[in-house]
Amino acid sequence: MLTNDLDFRLEPRLKELYEQHKIRAQKIDWGYHEFLPWDKGMDFKRVPWDESQVTLPSGVITAIETALLTE
């Protein structure tokens, strides 16, 4: 099966999912940036990130990652 054939068959569903995403995104009246502690921000180019810096429970991290991947 060629990739072009696969893309062609998925196009209607992808369009539908994208339209649903746009509708849901318009209803969001907050952003992640409102909940981030900017005073604790770091420049990871100067100080490389390390897993020991994580302060959130693993369930919260999983929820955020899932939200980012699905929206």
N, CA, C, O and CB atoms as a CASP TS submission, in Angstrom:
PFRMAT TS
TARGET T0000
AUTHOR 0000-0000-0000
METHOD Language model
MODEL 1
PARENT N/A
ATOM      1  N   MET     1       0.849  -1.173   0.000  1.00  0.00           N
ATOM      2  CA  MET     1       0.000   0.000   0.000  1.00  0.00           C
ATOM      3  C   MET     1       0.895   1.237   0.000  1.00  0.00           C
ATOM      4  O   MET     1       1.855   1.321   0.767  1.00  0.00           O
ATOM      5  CB  MET     1      -0.966  -0.003   1.224  1.00  0.00           C
ATOM      6  N   LEU     2       0.579   2.169  -0.845  1.00  0.00           N
ATOM      7  CA  LEU     2       1.350   3.400  -0.920  1.00  0.00           C
ATOM      8  C   LEU     2       0.899   4.380   0.156  1.00  0.00           C
ATOM      9  O   LEU     2      -0.267   4.392   0.550  1.00  0.00           O
ATOM     10  CB  LEU     2       1.218   4.034  -2.309  1.00  0.00           C
ATOM     11  N   THR     3       1.820   5.188   0.618  1.00  0.00           N
ATOM     12  CA  THR     3       1.491   6.184   1.636  1.00  0.00           C
ATOM     13  C   THR     3       0.438   7.157   1.121  1.00  0.00           C
ATOM     14  O   THR     3      -0.444   7.567   1.875  1.00  0.00           O
ATOM     15  CB  THR     3       2.749   6.948   2.067  1.00  0.00           C
ATOM     16  N   ASN     4       0.520   7.530  -0.150  1.00  0.00           N
ATOM     17  CA  ASN     4      -0.462   8.457  -0.708  1.00  0.00           C
ATOM     18  C   ASN     4      -1.872   7.884  -0.639  1.00  0.00           C
ATOM     19  O   ASN     4      -2.821   8.617  -0.363  1.00  0.00           O
ATOM     20  CB  ASN     4      -0.108   8.796  -2.152  1.00  0.00           C
ATOM     21  N   ASP     5      -2.022   6.584  -0.886  1.00  0.00           N
ATOM     22  CA  ASP     5      -3.331   5.946  -0.793  1.00  0.00           C
ATOM     23  C   ASP     5      -3.847   5.992   0.638  1.00  0.00           C
ATOM     24  O   ASP     5      -5.026   6.262   0.870  1.00  0.00           O
ATOM     25  CB  ASP     5      -3.261   4.494  -1.288  1.00  0.00           C
ATOM     26  N   LEU     6      -2.981   5.732   1.580  1.00  0.00           N
ATOM     27  CA  LEU     6      -3.359   5.752   2.987  1.00  0.00           C
ATOM     28  C   LEU     6      -3.793   7.155   3.396  1.00  0.00           C
ATOM     29  O   LEU     6      -4.819   7.321   4.054  1.00  0.00           O
ATOM     30  CB  LEU     6      -2.193   5.270   3.869  1.00  0.00           C
ATOM     31  N   ASP     7      -3.022   8.153   3.011  1.00  0.00           N
ATOM     32  CA  ASP     7      -3.364   9.531   3.346  1.00  0.00           C
ATOM     33  C   ASP     7      -4.712   9.922   2.749  1.00  0.00           C
ATOM     34  O   ASP     7      -5.517  10.585   3.404  1.00  0.00           O
ATOM     35  CB  ASP     7      -2.273  10.484   2.855  1.00  0.00           C
ATOM     36  N   PHE     8      -4.956   9.518   1.518  1.00  0.00           N
ATOM     37  CA  PHE     8      -6.201   9.852   0.842  1.00  0.00           C
ATOM     38  C   PHE     8      -7.397   9.258   1.577  1.00  0.00           C
ATOM     39  O   PHE     8      -8.424   9.921   1.728  1.00  0.00           O
ATOM     40  CB  PHE     8      -6.171   9.359  -0.603  1.00  0.00           C
ATOM     41  N   ARG     9      -7.275   8.030   2.028  1.00  0.00           N
ATOM     42  CA  ARG     9      -8.387   7.371   2.719  1.00  0.00           C
ATOM     43  C   ARG     9      -8.610   7.938   4.109  1.00  0.00           C
ATOM     44  O   ARG     9      -9.736   7.920   4.608  1.00  0.00           O
ATOM     45  CB  ARG     9      -8.137   5.879   2.813  1.00  0.00           C
ATOM     46  N   LEU    10      -7.576   8.434   4.735  1.00  0.00           N
ATOM     47  CA  LEU    10      -7.711   8.991   6.081  1.00  0.00           C
ATOM     48  C   LEU    10      -8.135  10.455   6.079  1.00  0.00           C
ATOM     49  O   LEU    10      -8.545  10.980   7.114  1.00  0.00           O
ATOM     50  CB  LEU    10      -6.410   8.849   6.825  1.00  0.00           C
ATOM     51  N   GLU    11      -8.042  11.109   4.948  1.00  0.00           N
ATOM     52  CA  GLU    11      -8.291  12.546   4.892  1.00  0.00           C
ATOM     53  C   GLU    11      -9.644  12.962   5.471  1.00  0.00           C
ATOM     54  O   GLU    11      -9.677  13.905   6.261  1.00  0.00           O
ATOM     55  CB  GLU    11      -8.199  13.009   3.474  1.00  0.00           C
ATOM     56  N   PRO    12     -10.768  12.311   5.124  1.00  0.00           N
ATOM     57  CA  PRO    12     -12.048  12.742   5.702  1.00  0.00           C
ATOM     58  C   PRO    12     -12.061  12.661   7.235  1.00  0.00           C
ATOM     59  O   PRO    12     -12.561  13.568   7.900  1.00  0.00           O
ATOM     60  CB  PRO    12     -13.181  11.892   5.137  1.00  0.00           C
ATOM     61  N   ARG    13     -11.524  11.601   7.781  1.00  0.00           N
ATOM     62  CA  ARG    13     -11.508  11.441   9.246  1.00  0.00           C
ATOM     63  C   ARG    13     -10.588  12.471   9.893  1.00  0.00           C
ATOM     64  O   ARG    13     -10.922  13.036  10.935  1.00  0.00           O
ATOM     65  CB  ARG    13     -11.057  10.014   9.633  1.00  0.00           C
ATOM     66  N   LEU    14      -9.436  12.718   9.282  1.00  0.00           N
ATOM     67  CA  LEU    14      -8.513  13.711   9.829  1.00  0.00           C
ATOM     68  C   LEU    14      -9.127  15.103   9.798  1.00  0.00           C
ATOM     69  O   LEU    14      -8.946  15.883  10.733  1.00  0.00           O
ATOM     70  CB  LEU    14      -7.197  13.702   9.052  1.00  0.00           C
ATOM     71  N   LYS    15      -9.850  15.420   8.734  1.00  0.00           N
ATOM     72  CA  LYS    15     -10.533  16.717   8.661  1.00  0.00           C
ATOM     73  C   LYS    15     -11.574  16.834   9.769  1.00  0.00           C
ATOM     74  O   LYS    15     -11.690  17.873  10.419  1.00  0.00           O
ATOM     75  CB  LYS    15     -11.201  16.904   7.280  1.00  0.00           C
ATOM     76  N   GLU    16     -12.323  15.767   9.974  1.00  0.00           N
ATOM     77  CA  GLU    16     -13.350  15.755  11.017  1.00  0.00           C
ATOM     78  C   GLU    16     -12.727  15.968  12.399  1.00  0.00           C
ATOM     79  O   GLU    16     -13.224  16.772  13.188  1.00  0.00           O
ATOM     80  CB  GLU    16     -14.131  14.427  10.986  1.00  0.00           C
ATOM     81  N   LEU    17     -11.653  15.257  12.686  1.00  0.00           N
ATOM     82  CA  LEU    17     -10.978  15.406  13.976  1.00  0.00           C
ATOM     83  C   LEU    17     -10.413  16.808  14.149  1.00  0.00           C
ATOM     84  O   LEU    17     -10.468  17.367  15.244  1.00  0.00           O
ATOM     85  CB  LEU    17      -9.863  14.376  14.113  1.00  0.00           C
ATOM     86  N   TYR    18      -9.872  17.377  13.085  1.00  0.00           N
ATOM     87  CA  TYR    18      -9.318  18.723  13.157  1.00  0.00           C
ATOM     88  C   TYR    18     -10.420  19.744  13.432  1.00  0.00           C
ATOM     89  O   TYR    18     -10.229  20.655  14.238  1.00  0.00           O
ATOM     90  CB  TYR    18      -8.582  19.071  11.855  1.00  0.00           C
ATOM     91  N   GLU    19     -11.565  19.603  12.775  1.00  0.00           N
ATOM     92  CA  GLU    19     -12.681  20.524  13.014  1.00  0.00           C
ATOM     93  C   GLU    19     -13.169  20.414  14.457  1.00  0.00           C
ATOM     94  O   GLU    19     -13.465  21.430  15.086  1.00  0.00           O
ATOM     95  CB  GLU    19     -13.840  20.236  12.036  1.00  0.00           C
ATOM     96  N   GLN    20     -13.258  19.193  14.987  1.00  0.00           N
ATOM     97  CA  GLN    20     -13.651  19.010  16.389  1.00  0.00           C
ATOM     98  C   GLN    20     -12.651  19.686  17.317  1.00  0.00           C
ATOM     99  O   GLN    20     -13.037  20.322  18.298  1.00  0.00           O
ATOM    100  CB  GLN    20     -13.764  17.512  16.732  1.00  0.00           C
ATOM    101  N   HIS    21     -11.374  19.547  17.006  1.00  0.00           N
ATOM    102  CA  HIS    21     -10.330  20.174  17.819  1.00  0.00           C
ATOM    103  C   HIS    21     -10.489  21.692  17.811  1.00  0.00           C
ATOM    104  O   HIS    21     -10.386  22.326  18.861  1.00  0.00           O
ATOM    105  CB  HIS    21      -8.930  19.780  17.303  1.00  0.00           C
ATOM    106  N   LYS    22     -10.737  22.278  16.649  1.00  0.00           N
ATOM    107  CA  LYS    22     -10.871  23.734  16.567  1.00  0.00           C
ATOM    108  C   LYS    22     -12.064  24.223  17.388  1.00  0.00           C
ATOM    109  O   LYS    22     -11.977  25.253  18.058  1.00  0.00           O
ATOM    110  CB  LYS    22     -11.023  24.175  15.103  1.00  0.00           C
ATOM    111  N   ILE    23     -13.170  23.492  17.338  1.00  0.00           N
ATOM    112  CA  ILE    23     -14.359  23.874  18.110  1.00  0.00           C
ATOM    113  C   ILE    23     -14.061  23.819  19.605  1.00  0.00           C
ATOM    114  O   ILE    23     -14.398  24.745  20.341  1.00  0.00           O
ATOM    115  CB  ILE    23     -15.553  22.951  17.768  1.00  0.00           C
ATOM    116  N   ARG    24     -13.424  22.727  20.056  1.00  0.00           N
ATOM    117  CA  ARG    24     -13.084  22.610  21.482  1.00  0.00           C
ATOM    118  C   ARG    24     -12.073  23.669  21.899  1.00  0.00           C
ATOM    119  O   ARG    24     -12.174  24.226  22.992  1.00  0.00           O
ATOM    120  CB  ARG    24     -12.530  21.212  21.787  1.00  0.00           C
ATOM    121  N   ALA    25     -11.110  23.949  21.049  1.00  0.00           N
ATOM    122  CA  ALA    25     -10.066  24.922  21.383  1.00  0.00           C
ATOM    123  C   ALA    25     -10.644  26.322  21.543  1.00  0.00           C
ATOM    124  O   ALA    25     -10.143  27.099  22.355  1.00  0.00           O
ATOM    125  CB  ALA    25      -8.978  24.928  20.305  1.00  0.00           C
ATOM    126  N   GLN    26     -11.685  26.663  20.790  1.00  0.00           N
ATOM    127  CA  GLN    26     -12.314  27.977  20.911  1.00  0.00           C
ATOM    128  C   GLN    26     -12.997  28.154  22.261  1.00  0.00           C
ATOM    129  O   GLN    26     -13.132  29.279  22.742  1.00  0.00           O
ATOM    130  CB  GLN    26     -13.323  28.180  19.790  1.00  0.00           C
ATOM    131  N   LYS    27     -13.427  27.065  22.873  1.00  0.00           N
ATOM    132  CA  LYS    27     -14.149  27.124  24.143  1.00  0.00           C
ATOM    133  C   LYS    27     -13.224  27.202  25.351  1.00  0.00           C
ATOM    134  O   LYS    27     -13.683  27.445  26.468  1.00  0.00           O
ATOM    135  CB  LYS    27     -15.043  25.923  24.276  1.00  0.00           C
ATOM    136  N   ILE    28     -11.941  27.000  25.141  1.00  0.00           N
ATOM    137  CA  ILE    28     -10.989  27.033  26.255  1.00  0.00           C
ATOM    138  C   ILE    28     -10.730  28.481  26.634  1.00  0.00           C
ATOM    139  O   ILE    28     -10.311  29.278  25.794  1.00  0.00           O
ATOM    140  CB  ILE    28      -9.656  26.311  25.886  1.00  0.00           C
ATOM    141  N   ASP    29     -10.973  28.826  27.889  1.00  0.00           N
ATOM    142  CA  ASP    29     -10.775  30.209  28.323  1.00  0.00           C
ATOM    143  C   ASP    29      -9.619  30.339  29.309  1.00  0.00           C
ATOM    144  O   ASP    29      -9.582  31.280  30.101  1.00  0.00           O
ATOM    145  CB  ASP    29     -12.049  30.746  28.952  1.00  0.00           C
ATOM    146  N   TRP    30      -8.700  29.422  29.266  1.00  0.00           N
ATOM    147  CA  TRP    30      -7.509  29.487  30.112  1.00  0.00           C
ATOM    148  C   TRP    30      -6.366  28.848  29.349  1.00  0.00           C
ATOM    149  O   TRP    30      -6.568  28.183  28.333  1.00  0.00           O
ATOM    150  CB  TRP    30      -7.737  28.776  31.490  1.00  0.00           C
ATOM    151  N   GLY    31      -5.179  29.058  29.849  1.00  0.00           N
ATOM    152  CA  GLY    31      -4.001  28.469  29.228  1.00  0.00           C
ATOM    153  C   GLY    31      -3.088  27.891  30.289  1.00  0.00           C
ATOM    154  O   GLY    31      -3.119  28.300  31.450  1.00  0.00           O
ATOM    155  N   TYR    32      -2.270  26.930  29.871  1.00  0.00           N
ATOM    156  CA  TYR    32      -1.333  26.328  30.818  1.00  0.00           C
ATOM    157  C   TYR    32      -0.441  27.384  31.452  1.00  0.00           C
ATOM    158  O   TYR    32      -0.035  27.251  32.607  1.00  0.00           O
ATOM    159  CB  TYR    32      -0.478  25.269  30.123  1.00  0.00           C
ATOM    160  N   HIS    33      -0.136  28.436  30.692  1.00  0.00           N
ATOM    161  CA  HIS    33       0.769  29.463  31.203  1.00  0.00           C
ATOM    162  C   HIS    33       0.224  30.152  32.456  1.00  0.00           C
ATOM    163  O   HIS    33       1.000  30.733  33.216  1.00  0.00           O
ATOM    164  CB  HIS    33       1.032  30.498  30.127  1.00  0.00           C
ATOM    165  N   GLU    34      -1.076  30.102  32.687  1.00  0.00           N
ATOM    166  CA  GLU    34      -1.659  30.727  33.873  1.00  0.00           C
ATOM    167  C   GLU    34      -1.331  29.952  35.149  1.00  0.00           C
ATOM    168  O   GLU    34      -1.463  30.489  36.248  1.00  0.00           O
ATOM    169  CB  GLU    34      -3.167  30.842  33.714  1.00  0.00           C
ATOM    170  N   PHE    35      -0.911  28.716  35.014  1.00  0.00           N
ATOM    171  CA  PHE    35      -0.665  27.873  36.175  1.00  0.00           C
ATOM    172  C   PHE    35       0.810  27.541  36.378  1.00  0.00           C
ATOM    173  O   PHE    35       1.160  26.825  37.316  1.00  0.00           O
ATOM    174  CB  PHE    35      -1.448  26.604  36.048  1.00  0.00           C
ATOM    175  N   LEU    36       1.671  28.050  35.513  1.00  0.00           N
ATOM    176  CA  LEU    36       3.098  27.757  35.631  1.00  0.00           C
ATOM    177  C   LEU    36       3.778  28.755  36.551  1.00  0.00           C
ATOM    178  O   LEU    36       3.566  29.960  36.416  1.00  0.00           O
ATOM    179  CB  LEU    36       3.766  27.771  34.254  1.00  0.00           C
ATOM    180  N   PRO    37       4.591  28.278  37.482  1.00  0.00           N
ATOM    181  CA  PRO    37       5.310  29.189  38.380  1.00  0.00           C
ATOM    182  C   PRO    37       6.523  29.793  37.661  1.00  0.00           C
ATOM    183  O   PRO    37       7.606  29.208  37.670  1.00  0.00           O
ATOM    184  CB  PRO    37       5.762  28.443  39.670  1.00  0.00           C
ATOM    185  N   TRP    38       6.342  30.952  37.045  1.00  0.00           N
ATOM    186  CA  TRP    38       7.405  31.553  36.241  1.00  0.00           C
ATOM    187  C   TRP    38       8.652  31.863  37.058  1.00  0.00           C
ATOM    188  O   TRP    38       9.758  31.880  36.517  1.00  0.00           O
ATOM    189  CB  TRP    38       6.903  32.818  35.587  1.00  0.00           C
ATOM    190  N   ASP    39       8.485  32.108  38.356  1.00  0.00           N
ATOM    191  CA  ASP    39       9.652  32.414  39.190  1.00  0.00           C
ATOM    192  C   ASP    39      10.569  31.203  39.350  1.00  0.00           C
ATOM    193  O   ASP    39      11.727  31.349  39.741  1.00  0.00           O
ATOM    194  CB  ASP    39       9.201  32.906  40.565  1.00  0.00           C
ATOM    195  N   LYS    40      10.057  30.009  39.048  1.00  0.00           N
ATOM    196  CA  LYS    40      10.880  28.802  39.143  1.00  0.00           C
ATOM    197  C   LYS    40      11.402  28.363  37.777  1.00  0.00           C
ATOM    198  O   LYS    40      11.999  27.293  37.651  1.00  0.00           O
ATOM    199  CB  LYS    40      10.081  27.669  39.779  1.00  0.00           C
ATOM    200  N   GLY    41      11.176  29.190  36.755  1.00  0.00           N
ATOM    201  CA  GLY    41      11.611  28.847  35.406  1.00  0.00           C
ATOM    202  C   GLY    41      13.130  28.769  35.303  1.00  0.00           C
ATOM    203  O   GLY    41      13.852  29.476  36.006  1.00  0.00           O
ATOM    204  N   MET    42      13.593  27.907  34.422  1.00  0.00           N
ATOM    205  CA  MET    42      15.035  27.727  34.235  1.00  0.00           C
ATOM    206  C   MET    42      15.364  27.704  32.749  1.00  0.00           C
ATOM    207  O   MET    42      14.520  27.371  31.917  1.00  0.00           O
ATOM    208  CB  MET    42      15.522  26.424  34.916  1.00  0.00           C
ATOM    209  N   ASP    43      16.582  28.057  32.435  1.00  0.00           N
ATOM    210  CA  ASP    43      17.089  27.990  31.073  1.00  0.00           C
ATOM    211  C   ASP    43      17.805  26.655  30.914  1.00  0.00           C
ATOM    212  O   ASP    43      18.909  26.472  31.428  1.00  0.00           O
ATOM    213  CB  ASP    43      18.043  29.194  30.752  1.00  0.00           C
ATOM    214  N   PHE    44      17.180  25.729  30.206  1.00  0.00           N
ATOM    215  CA  PHE    44      17.739  24.381  30.110  1.00  0.00           C
ATOM    216  C   PHE    44      18.913  24.289  29.138  1.00  0.00           C
ATOM    217  O   PHE    44      19.518  23.227  28.993  1.00  0.00           O
ATOM    218  CB  PHE    44      16.663  23.414  29.689  1.00  0.00           C
ATOM    219  N   LYS    45      19.233  25.390  28.477  1.00  0.00           N
ATOM    220  CA  LYS    45      20.467  25.403  27.690  1.00  0.00           C
ATOM    221  C   LYS    45      21.661  25.559  28.626  1.00  0.00           C
ATOM    222  O   LYS    45      22.720  24.972  28.406  1.00  0.00           O
ATOM    223  CB  LYS    45      20.443  26.548  26.633  1.00  0.00           C
ATOM    224  N   ARG    46      21.472  26.365  29.678  1.00  0.00           N
ATOM    225  CA  ARG    46      22.561  26.568  30.641  1.00  0.00           C
ATOM    226  C   ARG    46      22.576  25.486  31.711  1.00  0.00           C
ATOM    227  O   ARG    46      23.638  25.005  32.106  1.00  0.00           O
ATOM    228  CB  ARG    46      22.437  27.939  31.296  1.00  0.00           C
ATOM    229  N   VAL    47      21.382  25.106  32.181  1.00  0.00           N
ATOM    230  CA  VAL    47      21.266  24.080  33.225  1.00  0.00           C
ATOM    231  C   VAL    47      20.455  22.929  32.636  1.00  0.00           C
ATOM    232  O   VAL    47      19.227  23.008  32.602  1.00  0.00           O
ATOM    233  CB  VAL    47      20.585  24.654  34.543  1.00  0.00           C
ATOM    234  N   PRO    48      21.099  21.874  32.175  1.00  0.00           N
ATOM    235  CA  PRO    48      20.364  20.767  31.555  1.00  0.00           C
ATOM    236  C   PRO    48      19.289  20.195  32.488  1.00  0.00           C
ATOM    237  O   PRO    48      19.482  20.091  33.699  1.00  0.00           O
ATOM    238  CB  PRO    48      21.336  19.660  31.145  1.00  0.00           C
ATOM    239  N   TRP    49      18.153  19.829  31.885  1.00  0.00           N
ATOM    240  CA  TRP    49      17.056  19.268  32.661  1.00  0.00           C
ATOM    241  C   TRP    49      17.449  17.902  33.204  1.00  0.00           C
ATOM    242  O   TRP    49      18.137  17.118  32.551  1.00  0.00           O
ATOM    243  CB  TRP    49      15.781  19.164  31.806  1.00  0.00           C
ATOM    244  N   ASP    50      16.990  17.648  34.418  1.00  0.00           N
ATOM    245  CA  ASP    50      17.235  16.360  35.055  1.00  0.00           C
ATOM    246  C   ASP    50      15.936  15.897  35.692  1.00  0.00           C
ATOM    247  O   ASP    50      15.172  16.712  36.209  1.00  0.00           O
ATOM    248  CB  ASP    50      18.383  16.452  36.114  1.00  0.00           C
ATOM    249  N   GLU    51      15.683  14.614  35.659  1.00  0.00           N
ATOM    250  CA  GLU    51      14.427  14.064  36.202  1.00  0.00           C
ATOM    251  C   GLU    51      14.247  14.386  37.685  1.00  0.00           C
ATOM    252  O   GLU    51      13.118  14.402  38.174  1.00  0.00           O
ATOM    253  CB  GLU    51      14.388  12.550  36.003  1.00  0.00           C
ATOM    254  N   SER    52      15.321  14.639  38.398  1.00  0.00           N
ATOM    255  CA  SER    52      15.220  14.968  39.825  1.00  0.00           C
ATOM    256  C   SER    52      14.563  16.330  40.051  1.00  0.00           C
ATOM    257  O   SER    52      14.188  16.648  41.179  1.00  0.00           O
ATOM    258  CB  SER    52      16.607  14.952  40.468  1.00  0.00           C
ATOM    259  N   GLN    53      14.416  17.138  39.001  1.00  0.00           N
ATOM    260  CA  GLN    53      13.793  18.455  39.123  1.00  0.00           C
ATOM    261  C   GLN    53      12.263  18.388  39.119  1.00  0.00           C
ATOM    262  O   GLN    53      11.601  19.392  39.383  1.00  0.00           O
ATOM    263  CB  GLN    53      14.264  19.349  37.996  1.00  0.00           C
ATOM    264  N   VAL    54      11.710  17.238  38.826  1.00  0.00           N
ATOM    265  CA  VAL    54      10.256  17.083  38.755  1.00  0.00           C
ATOM    266  C   VAL    54       9.658  17.247  40.147  1.00  0.00           C
ATOM    267  O   VAL    54      10.105  16.611  41.102  1.00  0.00           O
ATOM    268  CB  VAL    54       9.872  15.703  38.155  1.00  0.00           C
ATOM    269  N   THR    55       8.644  18.105  40.257  1.00  0.00           N
ATOM    270  CA  THR    55       7.988  18.328  41.553  1.00  0.00           C
ATOM    271  C   THR    55       6.516  17.922  41.534  1.00  0.00           C
ATOM    272  O   THR    55       5.847  17.985  42.565  1.00  0.00           O
ATOM    273  CB  THR    55       8.106  19.794  41.953  1.00  0.00           C
ATOM    274  N   LEU    56       6.009  17.510  40.383  1.00  0.00           N
ATOM    275  CA  LEU    56       4.607  17.118  40.275  1.00  0.00           C
ATOM    276  C   LEU    56       4.450  15.613  40.457  1.00  0.00           C
ATOM    277  O   LEU    56       5.359  14.851  40.129  1.00  0.00           O
ATOM    278  CB  LEU    56       4.032  17.551  38.922  1.00  0.00           C
ATOM    279  N   PRO    57       3.300  15.180  40.979  1.00  0.00           N
ATOM    280  CA  PRO    57       3.037  13.737  41.072  1.00  0.00           C
ATOM    281  C   PRO    57       3.000  13.115  39.675  1.00  0.00           C
ATOM    282  O   PRO    57       2.645  13.781  38.702  1.00  0.00           O
ATOM    283  CB  PRO    57       1.699  13.471  41.817  1.00  0.00           C
ATOM    284  N   SER    58       3.362  11.856  39.584  1.00  0.00           N
ATOM    285  CA  SER    58       3.433  11.193  38.276  1.00  0.00           C
ATOM    286  C   SER    58       2.081  11.181  37.562  1.00  0.00           C
ATOM    287  O   SER    58       2.039  11.245  36.334  1.00  0.00           O
ATOM    288  CB  SER    58       3.938   9.763  38.443  1.00  0.00           C
ATOM    289  N   GLY    59       0.983  11.102  38.304  1.00  0.00           N
ATOM    290  CA  GLY    59      -0.345  11.125  37.685  1.00  0.00           C
ATOM    291  C   GLY    59      -0.630  12.442  36.979  1.00  0.00           C
ATOM    292  O   GLY    59      -1.248  12.462  35.914  1.00  0.00           O
ATOM    293  N   VAL    60      -0.182  13.532  37.569  1.00  0.00           N
ATOM    294  CA  VAL    60      -0.370  14.847  36.954  1.00  0.00           C
ATOM    295  C   VAL    60       0.470  14.952  35.683  1.00  0.00           C
ATOM    296  O   VAL    60       0.006  15.470  34.667  1.00  0.00           O
ATOM    297  CB  VAL    60       0.005  15.977  37.946  1.00  0.00           C
ATOM    298  N   ILE    61       1.687  14.468  35.745  1.00  0.00           N
ATOM    299  CA  ILE    61       2.563  14.496  34.570  1.00  0.00           C
ATOM    300  C   ILE    61       1.951  13.681  33.436  1.00  0.00           C
ATOM    301  O   ILE    61       1.959  14.118  32.285  1.00  0.00           O
ATOM    302  CB  ILE    61       3.968  13.954  34.921  1.00  0.00           C
ATOM    303  N   THR    62       1.426  12.513  33.749  1.00  0.00           N
ATOM    304  CA  THR    62       0.788  11.673  32.735  1.00  0.00           C
ATOM    305  C   THR    62      -0.420  12.378  32.131  1.00  0.00           C
ATOM    306  O   THR    62      -0.625  12.326  30.918  1.00  0.00           O
ATOM    307  CB  THR    62       0.368  10.326  33.339  1.00  0.00           C
ATOM    308  N   ALA    63      -1.223  13.036  32.966  1.00  0.00           N
ATOM    309  CA  ALA    63      -2.402  13.754  32.472  1.00  0.00           C
ATOM    310  C   ALA    63      -2.000  14.890  31.534  1.00  0.00           C
ATOM    311  O   ALA    63      -2.637  15.092  30.500  1.00  0.00           O
ATOM    312  CB  ALA    63      -3.225  14.307  33.647  1.00  0.00           C
ATOM    313  N   ILE    64      -0.961  15.624  31.881  1.00  0.00           N
ATOM    314  CA  ILE    64      -0.498  16.729  31.033  1.00  0.00           C
ATOM    315  C   ILE    64       0.035  16.195  29.710  1.00  0.00           C
ATOM    316  O   ILE    64      -0.276  16.732  28.647  1.00  0.00           O
ATOM    317  CB  ILE    64       0.591  17.552  31.753  1.00  0.00           C
ATOM    318  N   GLU    65       0.834  15.146  29.777  1.00  0.00           N
ATOM    319  CA  GLU    65       1.371  14.563  28.544  1.00  0.00           C
ATOM    320  C   GLU    65       0.250  14.057  27.644  1.00  0.00           C
ATOM    321  O   GLU    65       0.299  14.231  26.426  1.00  0.00           O
ATOM    322  CB  GLU    65       2.341  13.419  28.869  1.00  0.00           C
ATOM    323  N   THR    66      -0.758  13.431  28.243  1.00  0.00           N
ATOM    324  CA  THR    66      -1.887  12.929  27.465  1.00  0.00           C
ATOM    325  C   THR    66      -2.647  14.079  26.819  1.00  0.00           C
ATOM    326  O   THR    66      -3.028  14.000  25.651  1.00  0.00           O
ATOM    327  CB  THR    66      -2.828  12.102  28.352  1.00  0.00           C
ATOM    328  N   ALA    67      -2.868  15.148  27.582  1.00  0.00           N
ATOM    329  CA  ALA    67      -3.568  16.311  27.034  1.00  0.00           C
ATOM    330  C   ALA    67      -2.793  16.919  25.872  1.00  0.00           C
ATOM    331  O   ALA    67      -3.380  17.287  24.855  1.00  0.00           O
ATOM    332  CB  ALA    67      -3.792  17.364  28.125  1.00  0.00           C
ATOM    333  N   LEU    68      -1.494  17.025  26.020  1.00  0.00           N
ATOM    334  CA  LEU    68      -0.680  17.596  24.947  1.00  0.00           C
ATOM    335  C   LEU    68      -0.695  16.722  23.701  1.00  0.00           C
ATOM    336  O   LEU    68      -0.700  17.237  22.583  1.00  0.00           O
ATOM    337  CB  LEU    68       0.751  17.793  25.420  1.00  0.00           C
ATOM    338  N   LEU    69      -0.702  15.416  23.883  1.00  0.00           N
ATOM    339  CA  LEU    69      -0.684  14.510  22.739  1.00  0.00           C
ATOM    340  C   LEU    69      -2.038  14.398  22.050  1.00  0.00           C
ATOM    341  O   LEU    69      -2.098  14.124  20.851  1.00  0.00           O
ATOM    342  CB  LEU    69      -0.231  13.145  23.178  1.00  0.00           C
ATOM    343  N   THR    70      -3.118  14.605  22.786  1.00  0.00           N
ATOM    344  CA  THR    70      -4.445  14.418  22.198  1.00  0.00           C
ATOM    345  C   THR    70      -5.092  15.714  21.760  1.00  0.00           C
ATOM    346  O   THR    70      -6.100  15.676  21.053  1.00  0.00           O
ATOM    347  CB  THR    70      -5.340  13.728  23.172  1.00  0.00           C
ATOM    348  N   GLU    71      -4.574  16.825  22.138  1.00  0.00           N
ATOM    349  CA  GLU    71      -5.148  18.107  21.710  1.00  0.00           C
ATOM    350  C   GLU    71      -4.146  18.839  20.911  1.00  0.00           C
ATOM    351  O   GLU    71      -4.416  19.947  20.447  1.00  0.00           O
ATOM    352  CB  GLU    71      -5.599  18.957  22.892  1.00  0.00           C
TER
END
